[in-house]
């Protein structure tokens, strides 16, 4: 079990070092290739579109200023990626062989670039700090709901992934997809804790049997998890608190098990997981 192609999203902001550090560390651990997708907005295209709407055009100097600003952002991402790769003895730059990290050329709309790359990627890495930017929040939704890609929300230090891990298990298809995507990370964990919020289980829609989950984990050589049964109305908060208590560096969970609209209105476990500034990294799948 291993990861072989990892994508990391970078936008030239404060969250980039975390996402790039996790991607580089995982590349080193799994002899993988980590590719960085620059997802900063194309300011020139946006300004042209605005100009067409308003019936005006940009001057050549304005275009050159926008182009220079984008070159600066691209350069900042490349420097951060190089530093992250070298910190864990991963090769930096395009080429053959692994472990390796490289930065892709930014030539498409961020959403388009993401979708073109997720089809043959094992994991998408996004920094939790970056979710405060509206663009990354939209891309997280797209990756999970549109592209059906597993996403690692990076928090803390990457080497925390080699410590205890937790699984939020309710037997749902979303939780199952998250576990399958997380197998390479669960195999690295020192201990696995299976967390179950009993009050929120839907036994008619899914089979939350922990023994079945542990049988599956054993088949894949990840080892069985230690079960912890929980109670509470706010499922996400209860599960997250339990993961913190277990000192988990990773929480594996299904995302948006109910409709996105319902969770947007009424909240939900996914929202609770994402809104906390501290806690374990999250591996989510829908």
N, C-alpha and C positions, 0 to 999 in steps of 0.2 A: 504494500500500500504506500503510494507516494503521490505527491503533487509534481507535475511536470511543466505546466504552463500557468503562470500566475500573472494576473493583471493588477496593476495598481493605478488608481486615479490620482492625478496631481493637477492642481489649479493655480499654483504659484502663491499659495497662502500659507498660513501658520500651521495647518494640519499636514502639509506635505511630508515633513521629516518623519512623522509617525507612520504614515502609510508606507513610505519608501523603506523605512527601517524594518518593518514587519515583512514586506515583500522580499527584501534582500536576505533577511534571516531565514525565511522559509525556503528561498532558493538554495541557500547554503545547506540547510538541513536535508533537503530532498533532491539535491543535485538537479535543480530545476532551472528553467528560464523565467525570469521576471521581466515583464514588459510594462513600461510606464506609459499610460495614455494621458497626454496633456488635454485637459478639459476646460481650459479657460475660454471665455466667450470670444468669438470673432468680432471684435469691435468695428472693424472696417465694414463688414457686411451689415452689421446692425445699423451703422450710421448711414450707409447707402440706402437701406430699406426705409429708414426714417426720412431721409432726404426725398425719396420718391413719394412718400406719403405727404410730405409737406410741400412738395414742389420745388425743392432746392437741391443744390449739389454741394459736395465738400470740395474745398480747395486742395490743390496738390500738396501744400504744406501740411494740411490737416491729415491727409492720408499718410504722409511720411511719418508724422508724429505717432499716429496709431500703429503703424508698422514697427516703429522703433520700440514702442511700449510692449508690443507682443514679443519682439525679439528678446527684450529684457526678461519677460516672464518665462519664456522658453529656456533662456540661459540659466535662470534661477532654478528651474526644475532640473536641468541637466547637472548643475553643480550639486544639488541636494541628492540626486540619484547616485552620482559618482561617490560622494562621501558615504552614503549608506552602504553601497557595494563594498568599498574598500574597508569599511569598519568591520566587516565579517568575512573578509578575504574572498569575495565574489568578484569575478571578472566584470569589468564595466565596458560597455560598448557593444555594438552589433557584431555578430560573427557566429562561428560554429562553436559547439561545446558548451558545457554547463559544469558548475553553476555560473549563471551569467545574468546581468541586469543591463537593460538598454532602454532608451527613451525613444518612443515612436515620434515620427514627424507629425506635427499638428496640421492637418490639411482638410479636415471635415468638421461638420458640426459635432459637438461633444456626444450628443445622443446617438448620432449615426455612427461615429467612431466606436462607441461602446458596443453597439449591437453587432457591428461587423467583426468584432473580436471575441465576443463571449461564446460564440457557437463552439469553439474548440479551446476553451479555457477551463481549467479545473477550479479556479477561485478568483474572485474579484476582491481586492483590498481597498477599503475606504477608511480614512482616519475619522474617528468620532468627532474631533474638533472641526473637521470640514463640513459636517452636517449642518452647522450653523449658517453655512452659506447656502442660499436657496438653490443654486445650481446642483450641488452634490446631493441634496435631499431629493431633487427630482430624478437624478441619475440612479440613486439607490432604489427608488420606486420602480424605475424602468428595468434595472438589472434583475430585481426580484420578481416583479409581476409580468413584465413584458418579455424579457430574455430568459426568465427562469434560471438564472445563474445563482449559485451560492455566493454569498457575500460575507466577508470577514470585516466587521467593524472594529478597527484597531484601537485599543485603549491600553495605557500603561506601557510596559516594556515587552518586547517580543519574546524574550526568554521565559516570560510567564506562561507561555504556551506549553512548556515542558513540565510544568507543575500540575496540580490537581485540575481536572476539568469537570464540568457539570453538564448534564443533559436535562432539558425541560421536556418531559415525556408525557404525552397524552394519547399516543397511538394514532394521531392524525396523519394524513398523507404529507402535510407540510413538515411535521416533525420527523417523519421517516426520511424525507428527502434531505433534511438538514443532517441527520445522522449519517446517511450514506455519503454525503459530501464531506463530512467531518472525519471520516474514518482515518485518513492519514494523520490528522492532528490528535485524535483520540488515542491512536497507537503510540504517540509520543508522550502522553500524559502519565504522570506518576500515579495518579489515582483517578477513577471515574466515579462521580456521584450522579445517581439518577434521581431527579427531583420531580415530585408529582403533587400538584395541588388538587387534592381529592374533590373539593367542593366545586371545581369547574370542569370536571371530566364529563364528556358526553359518551356514555358507554353504548348508546344505540348507533352513533355515527362511526365509532372507531373502537378498536380493542387496545386499551391502555395497559395490557399485561406486561409487567416489567420483566418477567421471566422470558417472554418471547424476545424482548429487546436484548437481554443479556445473552441468550442463545445466539442471536445474530452477531453480537459483538465478539463472542468467543470464536465463532466460525471465521471471522476476519482477523483473529489474533490480537484484538484490542483488549481482551480481558473483560470480565464482568464488572458491572457497576454496583455500587452500594446504594440501596434504596433509602430515600428519605421522604416520608409522607407529610404533606403540609396542608394547612387550612387557612382560608382567608378570602375575602371578597375581591380584593385587588390582586388578581392572579399574577400579573407581571411583577408587582412590587414584592409579593411574597416569594416568588421564585428568585428574584434578584437578590433579596436579602439573604436567602438560604445559600446562594452561590457565593456571596461575600463571606458568610460565616464559614463555609468550607474552604475559603481562601483560593477559590477557583480562579485561574487565569483565563479560562475560556468557558463561555456558556453557549451551548448548542440548542437552537430552538427553531421551531417552525414560525414563519412570519405571516401575519394577516390570515389566520385560520378562518376568520369570519370575513365578510365582504369589507373591502377597503372603506367604502362609504360608511358602513356601520361603525367601524373602528374609529373613523375620523370624527364621527358625531359623539359616540359614547365612550371613546377611549378603547383600551384593550391592552393585552400583554405586550404586544410589539411596541406600542407607544410608550409603555412604562420602561421597557428595556432601553429604548433609544433616548429618552429625555434625561436620563441620569448622566451626570458628568463623570462620575467615578464608577468603579466596578470592573468586572471582567470584560475582556474582549468578547464580541458576540459573533457566532457563526449562524447566519440566518438563511433560510431557504423557504420558498413558497411552493 
